[in-house]
Structure formats: C-alpha cells, structure tokens
Amino acid sequence: METDGYFDAATAAPLHPVAQQAWQAALADGWADPGKLYSSARRARQLQDAAHQAVAECLGVRPDEVIFTASGTSAIHAAVLGRLAAGRGHILVHSAIEHSALLRVAEHHVAAGGEAVSVPVDRLGRIDLDAWRAAVHQPGVALAALISASHEVGTLQPVAEAAQICADAGVPLLVDAAQSLGRVPVPAGWSMLVGSARKWGGPPGVGVLVVRRPVRWSPPYPQVTNVGLPEMVAAAAALRAATAEAPAEAARLSPLVDRIRTTVAATVPEVEVVGDPVHRLPHLVTFSCLYVDGEALLHALDRHGFAVSSGSSCTSDTLHPSHVLVAMGVLSHGNVRVSLHRQTTEEQVDRFLTVLPGVVADLRAEVGM
Amino acid sequence: MTSSVEVLDCRGQRCPLPVIALARRLPEVPIGTVVRVLADDPAAANDIPAWCRMRGQEYVGAPAPHTFEVRRTQ
C-alpha cells in the first residue's frame, strides 16, 4: 500500500494490516447468514458476536449496547433521530464545531419543527462551558451533542465537564468520538457515542453507535445495523489493534505534530497555526496561509506527493468556508489540515516541511504577494 | 470623527482575492483612513476580520451586507 506522503488520516487512515487479515478470515468462515440455525450460520454468528464483544471491550460497554452502522454519518443520524423519536424533548443542543453530519441532522430536525441550539467556541476551538450549561439546562432538551475533539483543528473538548453538566440537567450526551477512537481515551460520562471505522484503520463503510442503558432511544428506521459481517469483523479487529497501539503511537506522532506547528510558524511567513497547541489530538494539525488559494495549495502539494485536506471555501462543494474555522474566527483561506497515521515517518514529515515554504512562496508570487 | 472612506469593489471575486486587494490598498492610504471592501464571497465575512487581527489593523464592522470596513491603524 502506497502511503508515503499521505497525510489525511482524519478522513480515512490506511487500512490496518489486522483489518485485512480479519476481513479475509471472516469471508472464509463467516459467509453464511448468522441468523440461521445450521453450523456454518453459527460460525458466522460467533464472528458477529466477537466483533460486538471487541468493540464493547475497547469502549468499556456491554456488547448489546454496540450497533454497527453503514458509516460514521449514518451512526450520527441514527443516534440523533432515535433519541428525538423517544419523545423526550424537542431541543437538540450541539457545539458549533460538530461534524457536518450532525449539523445536517440538526437542520433536518429544525425543518421538521424542532429546535437546535448551537454553542459557540473560543479562538482555540474549545466550547464555552457557561453557554453549554445554559443551553443544556433549558426546559425541553432531548439531547446534547459534542465532538470529542475537533476533526478540523484537533482541539480536545472538555468532555468530562460537559458530561457532568448534562448529568446535572438530566440530559443525555452524545459524543462524536470519530477522531478519538483508536487514538486517545474518551472521557467517561456520555450516554451515546459514535465512531467511524475508516478513521481508526478499519475498512470504509462501517460506523459504530453505542447507546448506554438506560437511555431512552428507539431505532428511527427498521434496520439501523447495515454492515456486512466481514467489514464488521475487520473494523472491530482494527479498533482493538489501534487502541492497544494508541499510547505508543500518540507518543510518536505528537512530537511530529509539534514539529510541524513550530516549523511552519517559523518558515512560512504570515501563517496562522490554529487549534489548541497542548490540549489536542496527537496526530492532527491545521494552519492557514495568508493570500493563498486553498485549492491551488492542495494541488501543488499533491504534485509533490502530499495528500492533505483543507477547510478553505474553494475546496468545498458549497464554496463556503469551514464552519469550524468560522466559529473560531480564524483565517479560512490557504488552509491545510495534516493528519498522521501509523505508517507516517519522521522523514515524510521533514520532506513536507522542506517543500512547504517554497510551495507557498510560489503561489503568493503568482498573485503578486 | 469623520474621515474619508475608500471603496474597494471586490464583488464577484473569490477568496483570497478580496483580502489580497485589501492588503495591497491599505498601505497606500493615510493612517486613520477607513477602507470599505465590497465582497460577496462567503469567506470574506470571516477572512477580512481575521486578516485585520493578524496584521494589527482595525476591523470596524460590516455596516451592510457584503460590506466590510477596515481602518488603517499602522
């Protein structure tokens, strides 16, 4: 697998080797319908149970609280719609920097006559806990949703404090842990949690939804679980491996992120490195370069063999800048997100840091800056 | 205080062009002058105040839709 210069793990990490092995083993042994009553079906059923067990152990929950969905997005949608369907309030509270999947289902809820309250963040991308408290304590709140760490800038959110506020108010907390699972521990206290397998080295097309008892939640549509058995097994194997490797990987990657933060600020003029420099994910860093077109920057880096992501408006379908960068009030053009993974080496990072200043200077020269 | 207002028409331009135009124009006006940038790109409302913060200039505000005022302070 060619991953040299691939710095977009926050979108999809390269497949973990154990995921591939588990997928092939599950295809060989788990092809039968796990719902039937013959021996090949029982083997499939055992694999399915083991996948639930593995995810449950990683998250410290019961296997029957784990639901596999077709993606992280569908896990978020099922979490929110299923909670709203339980008829306990009409208000959805969420941070201003949730994943667009959460914002889309919030818009859907509002269009259907519900209410959504967005809680602001500070310049580093951390939620305002006083505003969170006020929002969660108003009457009629069905659910509060908080991303565990920003997928765009890496800032860790005060999940434990937010969960305590929710507990005091009797409101369940949904944590979108897509960027944290397999990377950093998720603080306790949540009622529902979602994740996306491709972000921890599992296959694409697998999401995870956890609903803790006794939270009232009902499936919003007939079949929430919508994943093939081999993908489910591969996702669970990858999560177990990534969780076991997480402390060592964080210790290896976090200094590389520090190096990027420091070097970019020192070698690229008029750049803003955004997000919390300390309370952050170990593998993700974002910066914005004044006077540079984000799309042109992505293409120029791609020509040098680097795959990165951007929150700049010119790189989005809607031509709107990233709602996360806007909520933080930081520069949105010339934006680059670098996210590292288990195959990222120090040499790859250093090559990127060597190439970047010239790439930015060339693009600025093209517009006379 | 009433000072002259310079108008910079960047309507139809995509970001970062309005910010580039502002960065070019502002050093040419006397300190204290307000430059009014007309820009309809969705990123302008975010990036013009962010540019002011990064460059130590004063973002005065948005008196009308797609209209952003910046005062040269240094």
Interface residues (C-beta under 8 A of the other chain):
Chain A: E270 E272 L290 Y291 V292 D293 S312 S313 C314 L319 H320 P321 L325 V326 G329 V330 L331 S332 H333 G334 V367 G368 M369
Chain B: R14 C15 P16 L17 V19 I20 A23 R24 D41 P42 A43 N46 D47 P49 A50 W51 R53 M54
